[in-house]
Amino acid sequence: MNELLECQRCPRLADHRQRQKALFPGYRCRPVPAAGNRRARLLIVGLAPGLHGANASGIPFCGDASGEFLFAALHRFGYAVAPAGGSRLVDCRITNAVKCVPPANRPTTAEIATCNDYLAHEIAQLPRRGLLLALGGIAHRAVLRALGLRPVDFGFAHAAEHALPDGRRLIDSYHCSRYNVNTGRLDRAGFDAVIGRTRELLA
């Protein structure tokens, strides 16, 4: 954890964090670790921290429109409850393929690769029959890279399911970004179908 919080591996991202800290002194502006129990059976993988969301709060998907959409679904299916002070995840863990906020929300291929060992470590903690939910194509490919698998063998599509060689399963969804939701590419029904499917598989 300490290594991640102090990570300076990607000079462009480290510089961007410093610039944002100068603009928004109250923001955390550090690499964002995963949230939730390490032994949770569902690991959700997004793209990267949002500038005014996780970059500010230090919690994946916390504080922006994507997070509101995601956490609303998690509440509907019992993966999150809301005690005083905020949501608590239940049998669910959330992380990102890239741990630092990138300029224009676009990490480079090299940055995704550099950050991949952190993701591999998080996936290694997932129980043997656990589920991975990739939000978007970049997260999908990052998961496969972390597992040493070829993307050509596991095509990305919304609601696609992939049986992995280690006995776990990867499920895909369009990312719950403001753009995807506002354009109608992803709606509540389509996202609920995916989250509901994870419930069926874990039942």
Summary of the structure (lengths in Angstrom):
residues: 203
radius of gyration: 15.9
end to end distance: 31.2
largest distance: 46.9
contacts: 648
relative contact order: 0.16
helix: 41%
strand: 14%
